[in-house]
Amino acid sequence: MRKIKTFKIKGDHITLGQFLKEEDFISSGGQAKWFLAEQSVWLNGVEENRRGKKLYPGDKLKIQNQEYVFEQA
């Protein structure tokens, strides 16, 4: 069984690209486009590949066999 990680959002949202950088999936924002082209990312059960997609509290994300749930900080 996979452990679901909680990610605290400061403000009302975070973009997918910012999230990838903060969680060290990528080292710079410029890598987000290529990362999303090569990796499957599922947001609330729908495949997502837009680095600017806004993530809000309550959203659920699956990436590289890891699950995240977003909460307000």
N, C-alpha and C positions, 0 to 999 in steps of 0.2 A: 504494500500500500504506500502510495506517494504522500509525502508531507506537503501540505499546502502552506506556502509562505505568505505572510502578510506584508504588503508594501504600503507605507504611509505617504499619502499625497499632501504636500504642503501647498496650500492654495486650493482652487476649485478643480484643477485637472493637471495632468502631465501628458506630454506627447509620448508616443511609442518610442521615438528616437531618443528622447531624454531618458526614458526608463531603461532602455537598452544600455545606455552609457552609465547610468547610476548603478546598475546591477552588474557591470563589467562584462557584458556580452560583447561590447565593442569598446575600443579605446578612444574613439573620437566620433563626433556627430556625423562626419562625412562618410563613415563606414556603414551607417544605418541602411542606406539604399541597397548596397551589395549584400549585407547580412540578410535582409528581408527577402532578397531575390533567391537566396540559397537555403534558407531555413523556413520551416513551416511554423507560423505563429497563429494561434487561435484565440480570438477575443470573443468571449460570450458564445462560444460554439461555432463561430464563423471565421474562416481563414482571413487573415488581415495582413496586408503588405505595405500599408501607407505609413511612412515614418512620422508624418504629422498627425496621425489619428490621435484624438484626445482620449485619454483614459480617465475615468471618473470613479469616485468611491462606489463600491458595489460591483464594479466590473471584475471579470475573471479572465485570466490569461494563461494559456498553456504554451510553453516554449522549451524545446530540448528536454523533454521528459520531466519538466518542472511546472508546477502550477502556482499561480499567484492570485491573491485576492487583494483588491485595493480598498483602503480605508482612509478617511480624513485624518490628518495628523492632529 
